Each structure stands twice: as structure tokens, then as C-alpha cells.
């Protein structure tokens, strides 16, 4: 392999390392956004940390505690892991998802003095693991295929350059 051929292969490896680094940065930013905006905390963490900003809480509506009113609904939210319960005042728009024994992610503010959570909206339950797995299953083979094809094309072009692709024909006068 000549110097120019090694440089062309080196360029492909550098390019794919850059692609891998960009994908790693995108993945890190996605994890950061998930932890900051999408993930929900359990009730135990809410009661221990007592956050003062908006949080997303995961819990199940306790049976027999749901009371609907015109302006708001009240119910108790419990944790599946322990027997932790807090009262919730839901002031968001009326939603059919607020029903007994339903697992909910509520976004709102916690008042530690009243031990009451004021929910402003119901957020979807994050199933990010399934989404990430689907993208990885679909994209990783494609990336490996593209890398291998680009490498094969470069190696093939190097082999073609090394072969004698063109030989001039001999003239009839030279044969005699």
C-alpha cells in the first residue's frame, strides 16, 4: 500500500470517527434533556427533596378519592413501591385520563406546608426506552453498512489503480 492509499483510508477513518463523536454528543444532549424535562420523579423523592419549582410526579390515583368539581378535581396519588400518598389538586383542563387506579404523570408544584401537589397538566408516561431501542435497531445496521461500503469502494479504487487497466494495442507492422 502506498502513502496516498493509506492517506485515503486514514481520511475515511477520521470522517467516521467524527460522525461517531457527533452522534455521541447528540446522545448526551438527549439524555440531558430527558433528565431535565421528560423524566418523572417518584413520590418518595418528592417528599424528601421538597422541590420549589415545577416537577413531574409519577403515581397512581387511589381508588375512592377522586372528586370532580367544576374548577378542579381532587384525589390522592400513591406510589406503587411504598404506601406513600399525597393529595393532588388538578387545576388543568378536564381530562378523561383522571380516573381511579390510573397511573399518571402530573406536572405541577408541590406545597410542603399543606403536603399538597397542585397539578397543572397531565403529561404522557415516558416510554423512551422503547423509542431509543427502535432507533438503534434501525440505524446501527445502516451505519455499519455505509461504513463498510465506503471502505470497500476506496479499497476497490486502490486495486483498480494498481492493475494495468489499459494496454495499447500493438500495430500490425510490429507483429511482422
N, C-alpha and C positions, 0 to 999 in steps of 0.2 A: 504494500500500500504506500502510495506516495504522499508527500506532505500536503498537497492540495486536497487529496481524497480524505485524509484524516481531518483536515480543517472543515470540510463539508459535513462529515459525520459529527464533529465537535459542535458545529452550529446547530444541528438538529437536536442534540442532547441539551444544549443551552436553551434552546427555544422551548423544549418540553419541560425543562426544569422551571423556566419562567411561568409556563402555563400552570404547572403544579403549585407553584408558590401563590399565584393569583387565586387559584381555587381554594387553597388553604386559608388565605385572607378572607375570602368570601364566606367560607365555612365558619371561621372565627367570628365574623361580624353577625352571621345568622344566629350563632349560639348566644352572643351578647344580647341581640335583640329579643330572642326568645326568653332569656332570663329576666330582661328588663320589662318587657311589655306583654308577653303571652303567658308565661307560666303562672300557675295559681299556687298560693301557699295554703297549707292545711290549717285547720282551726287552732291546733296546738301552737303553731308558730305565731299566729295572730295574737293569741292571748299572752304569749311570752314576750314577744318583741314590742307589742303595742305601737304599731307604726302610726305616724301622724298624717301621711299622705294617702293618696288613692292606692288601694290594693285590690288584688283579685283573690278571692277566697273560694276554696273548693269544699263543698259539703252537701249533705242530703237533707231535704226538708223532712222534719219529724212529723209523723202521722198524727192527725188530730189538732195540730197547732195553726193551720192555715186559716186566716180570717181576711176576707176580701172586703175592702171599703172602696168608696168612690175615688178617693185621692191616693190611697196607698194600700198595700197588703202587708200584713204582719205574719210572721211564722218563726219557728225555731229551726236553726240549722245545726246539724250534728255531724260529727266526724265518724267515719266508718271504723277507724283504728281504735279510738278510745271513746268513752262516754262523755265527750265534751260537747256542750251545747251553748249557743248564743242566740239571742233574739235578733231578728232581722226586720227592718222596716224597708220595704221595697217601694220606692217612690218613682220608679220608671214607668214607662207606658205599659198598659195592661198586656200581659203576655200569657199565652196558653201553656208555656213551659213551667210556670209556677204552679206546681201541684204536689200533693203529698207523695213522699217516698221517691221523689225525683232528685237525681244527682245534678247539681248546678254549680256553675262558676259565676259568682257575683262580683261585680266591680263597684267599689264604693269606699266609704270612710268608716273607720272604727272609732267609737267613743268609749274610752276605757272607764270613765266615771259611771256611765249608765250600763256598761257592758252590752252595748247595742251596736249593731252594724247597720249603717244606712246604705242600702244598695241603690245605685242609680241605673244600672243596666245589667242585663244577663249576657254573659259572654259565652261563646262556644267552648266546649271542652276541648282542650288541645290534644290532638292525636298526631303530633308532629313526628313521632317515631315511624308511623306508617308512611307518611309522606316522604320522609328522608329515605327510607328503605326503598320505596318505589323509584325515586330518582336515581339512587345509587345502582339499583338493579338494571335500570335502563341506560344510564350514562357511562358507567365504568367499562362495560364491554366495548362501547362505541369509542371511547377514548383510547383504550388499548389497541383496538383495530386500527384507528387512524395513525397512532404512533408506529405500529408495525408496518403499515402500508407505506408511510413516508420513508421509513428506514429502508424498506425493500426497494423502493423506487430509486433512492440515492445509491444503494449498493448495485442495482442493476445498471444505472447510468455509468458507474465506475467500471463495471465489467465490459460494457459496450465500448467505452473509450479505450480499454486495454486491447480489445480484439482488433484484428485488421478488418475493418468494415468495408473498405473499398480497395480493390486492386485494379489498376488499369489493365485493359486488355492488350495483349500483345498484337502488334500489326502483322499482317500476312507476310510482309517482307522479312520479318525477323524469324519466322518459323523455318524458312528455307535454308 
